[in-house]
């Protein structure tokens, strides 16, 4: 991974490069940022830059043996550890090394992915994944060996907040006093869940959400500028979400029709057809259901902007713009707050494998009640 391929985060990239060139890189570095901000790509780019044998003033060379091996995620002195849990293939005594093949596949596809996508990749989306004692023992073991071909041994721990509390003591001493020429790069999305004993031993590098312009520029290389602008607005600074929206772009019109039909049925309090609609939506895959709910959140957001005459902030055209203009007359500030809370709760429950029929029926009932005052 090259620094130049990372979306945005220019000041952080410059700081990381300067630290390496001036030999000021901390032995334990924590990239802390929200999903899709680029925390894992930054960790990968830093690892490649440190291991590069012909590094330039701004980036790795990309042609030396170390760069070529890191590009394929096959470097013997770069080690990954991440949350896992038993699945159909590995039913007990699991560790990161048993899941390295799917990890490598997902990372090579794109380093911008969500934690949920990782759990789905290894078939444990309904389980609680952790970084366990077996992984901690493996970290201690590999760092006790000599490096194979590079000056540094680098350990990247993804979602360090998932480190099992009973296993954490195994790592504390080595984090505080690691072997010479050893670098820990930790990645986290929630500081509050990271053990204080880990935080006290790491230099924290805060990675902010991406700006709309950065996401738009990154997407416009593959899709039309207008579509990239709209996706960047809807993604909320999350490039992983932006990539997902780009991939399902062909379904956007279908999502509009489905959402528009749902709103009309809820406004009419037409429960026979609402239940028929719920039955159809419940048969969609979980990712499509999440995309649909996210589309709904964005639509209500556009309605509020329309009501406050913030047309310059909207990214809508054609049928979507007409629909939002019509729906806005049935939306106010109080209604929007309740809808956003209900949709966010539904998104959380879908990620936890809730029954979709119950979930969308309950959400429909909430919308029906919210629309009642506007029918009088």
C-alpha positions, -999 to 999 in steps of 0.1 A, spaced: 0 0 0 14 34 -10 7 67 8 -3 81 -26 -31 56 -29 -47 66 4 -77 88 1 -72 122 18 -54 124 52 -26 144 37 -13 159 69 -11 125 86 8 110 56 33 138 57 38 134 94 43 96 91 69 100 64 88 127 83 88 105 114 104 77 95 130 99 78 140 115 111 139 81 130 111 93 153 85 66 147 72 52 180 76 15 187 38 13 194 15 34 172 -23 35 174 -43 46 144 -76 57 159 -104 67 136 -140 58 124 -148 32 99 -137 40 64 -114 68 75 -82 50 62 -67 38 95 -58 4 81 -45 17 48 -23 41 67 -10 12 88 -2 -7 57 15 22 39 36 30 70 47 -7 72 57 -7 35 75 26 38 95 14 68 105 -19 51 112 -4 17 149 -6 7 147 23 -18 122 46 -1 118 81 -16 111 114 1 73 109 0 66 72 -6 80 37 -9 97 27 -42 73 -1 -51 100 -21 -69 124 -34 -43 119 -70 -30 103 -58 3 77 -37 -16 68 -65 -39 63 -89 -11 42 -65 10 21 -57 -21 12 -94 -21 10 -95 17 37 -122 17 65 -104 36 79 -127 63 86 -98 87 50 -83 85 25 -100 108 -12 -95 110 -35 -102 140 -73 -96 140 -105 -107 157 -117 -142 150 -142 -168 163 -150 -204 155 -168 -210 122 -178 -240 101 -142 -247 90 -124 -240 123 -146 -250 152 -122 -247 181 -88 -233 192 -90 -206 165 -63 -179 159 -55 -153 133 -31 -175 114 -60 -200 106 -79 -172 89 -50 -155 71 -61 -166 36 -95 -148 38 -79 -119 55 -54 -116 26 -81 -119 0 -102 -91 16 -72 -69 21 -60 -73 -15 -95 -65 -28 -95 -32 -9 -80 -21 25 -111 0 29 -136 -25 44 -158 -25 75 -155 -48 105 -188 -63 97 -175 -72 62 -146 -90 78 -169 -110 100 -191 -119 70 -160 -129 50 -152 -156 75 -188 -166 83 -190 -154 119 -213 -124 115 -235 -138 143 -207 -143 168 -185 -122 190 -150 -121 175 -120 -115 197 -82 -114 196 -75 -142 220 -47 -156 241 -35 -179 213 -28 -148 192 -10 -131 221 12 -162 225 19 -161 187 29 -124 188 54 -131 216 67 -162 197 73 -144 163 89 -114 180 113 -137 198 127 -148 164 152 -129 143 139 -110 113 141 -129 80 152 -102 56 143 -67 69 157 -46 97 122 -43 113 96 -68 124 62 -52 122 30 -64 139 -3 -49 128 -32 -56 151 -66 -47 135 -94 -37 159 -72 -39 190 -103 -30 211 -114 -67 205 -84 -79 225 -97 -103 251 -92 -87 285 -79 -120 300 -53 -123 272 -41 -86 274 -16 -90 302 4 -113 280 11 -83 257 16 -55 281 53 -60 288 63 -66 252 43 -35 242 61 -14 267 96 -28 260 95 -45 226 125 -62 212 149 -40 192 138 -31 157 102 -41 164 71 -19 156 36 -24 167 9 -7 146 -25 -9 163 -58 0 145 -90 9 164 -124 25 158 -134 31 194 -110 45 220 -134 38 249 -132 1 243 -94 0 241 -78 -11 274 -62 19 293 -31 -2 297 -28 -4 259 -35 33 254 -8 43 279 18 24 260 10 37 225 14 69 206 -21 78 194 -26 90 158 -61 103 154 -75 97 119 -105 120 111 -134 113 88 -128 120 52 -140 151 35 -166 150 7 -141 164 -18 -115 137 -10 -141 109 -16 -155 125 -47 -121 129 -62 -112 92 -55 -145 79 -69 -145 102 -100 -117 81 -116 -142 53 -121 -176 68 -123 -192 101 -135 -184 132 -115 -221 138 -106 -226 103 -93 -193 105 -73 -205 138 -58 -238 122 -47 -221 91 -32 -195 112 -14 -223 132 2 -243 101 13 -212 82 26 -207 105 55 -169 105 53 -168 67 52 -149 55 21 -158 19 28 -195 29 26 -187 50 -5 -173 19 -22 -203 -1 -12 -227 26 -26 -207 27 -58 -210 -11 -63 -247 -11 -58 -253 20 -80 -274 1 -105 -299 -7 -78 -303 30 -68 -335 36 -89 -350 3 -76 -343 15 -41 -360 48 -48 -391 30 -61 -392 6 -31 -387 34 -6 -414 56 -23 -439 27 -22 -432 21 15 -437 57 24 -471 59 5 -483 27 22 -474 39 56 -490 73 50 -522 55 39 -520 31 69 -525 3 44 -515 -27 65 -523 -55 41 -500 -40 15 -475 -30 41 -472 -66 53 -469 -77 17 -441 -51 12 -424 -63 44 -425 -99 32 -407 -88 -1 -380 -68 17 -374 -95 43 -362 -118 15 -334 -95 4 -299 -101 17 -288 -84 48 -264 -60 29 -293 -49 6 -315 -43 37 -288 -22 52 -283 -3 20 -321 3 18 -322 17 54 -292 39 48 -309 52 17 -339 60 38 -318 79 63 -302 99 36 -337 107 21 -350 120 54 -319 141 57 -325 156 23 -361 163 34 -349 184 63 -325 203 41 -353 210 17 -375 223 45 -347 246 56 -341 258 20 -306 245 20 -308 235 -17 -271 242 -22 -262 213 2 -284 188 -16 -271 163 -42 -303 152 -59 -316 152 -94 -346 140 -114 -370 116 -97 -352 117 -64 -355 154 -62 -392 154 -70 -398 127 -44 -379 145 -16 -398 177 -24 -431 159 -20 -421 140 12 -407 171 28 -442 184 34 -448 155 58 -416 159 77 -406 183 105 -377 185 129 -394 164 156 -404 137 131 -369 135 116 -353 129 150 -376 100 157 -371 85 122 -333 88 124 -333 70 158 -356 43 145 -336 37 114 -303 37 132 -317 12 157 -329 -10 128 -295 -9 112 -279 -20 144 -303 -49 148 -298 -61 112 -261 -63 119 -270 -85 148 -291 -108 127 -325 -96 138 -356 -112 122 -362 -89 92 -400 -94 91 -404 -83 127 -379 -55 122 -395 -39 91 -430 -44 105 -420 -26 137 -404 2 117 -435 5 95 -457 8 126 -434 37 138 -437 55 105 -475 51 104 -477 67 139 -454 96 128 -475 103 97 -508 105 116 -506 142 126 -500 152 89 -532 135 78 -555 158 99 
